[in-house]
């Protein structure tokens, strides 16, 4: 599945979860985008893909070697 966020088409993989988590995912992404630079070194502009595992989302970036974790509850 893919979502449209911040003018980008981003692939999303669901593991132990389903598409019903998309509204929570979008809300968490918007909150993270607004807080960028305040609490994380993750570059949201380089967001490449997302994995949703249960009620957690893992964001993967082209620029960062690691990943960012978001709680979706």
N, C-alpha and C positions, 0 to 999 in steps of 0.2 A: 504494500500500500504506500501511497505517497500523500504528503500534505503540502499545502502552499503556505509558506511562512516567510515574512520579511522579503517578499519578492523573489523567493526561491522555491523550487520544487524539491522537496526533501524526502528521501525514502525512509519509511518507518517499518520496522520489523516488530511483531508482537510475539512474545514468549510468555506463556502462562497468563495471557491477557487477551483482550480483543479490542475491536474498533470502538467500543463504548468508552474507552479511556481517552479518546481524541479530544473532547472538550477540556478535560483536566490537563492534558498535555499542552494544548494551545494556551491555556491560562498560565501554566507554569513557564512556558517559553516567553510569553509577553512579560511576565514579572521578572524573569531573568534578564531579558533584553533591557528593561527599564533600570535594573540594578547593576548593569554591566560596569565593571571597574570599581564598584564599591565593595564587593565581597568575593569576587572570583577573578582568576586570571584567564578563564576560558574565553576565547574569541568567538562570540556569537556570529560574527560576520563570515567566519570560515566554517560554519556548521555544515557537515557533510552528510551525516546520517544519524538516525535515532533508533535505539532499541528500547521497547517498552517491555519490562519484565514485571509482571504482577502490577503493583502500584508504584513502580519506580521507572524512571526514564534515564537512559544513559545516552549522552550526547557525544558524538565523535566529530572532531574538527580536522580539517586539512592541515591547519597550522600547528596544532598541539599534538604531542605524542601521546598524551593521556586522554582521559575522558572526564566528563562532568556528570555528576549524579543529581537528579531532581526527584523529590518526592511528589507524587501526584495525588495526595489526599488532603 
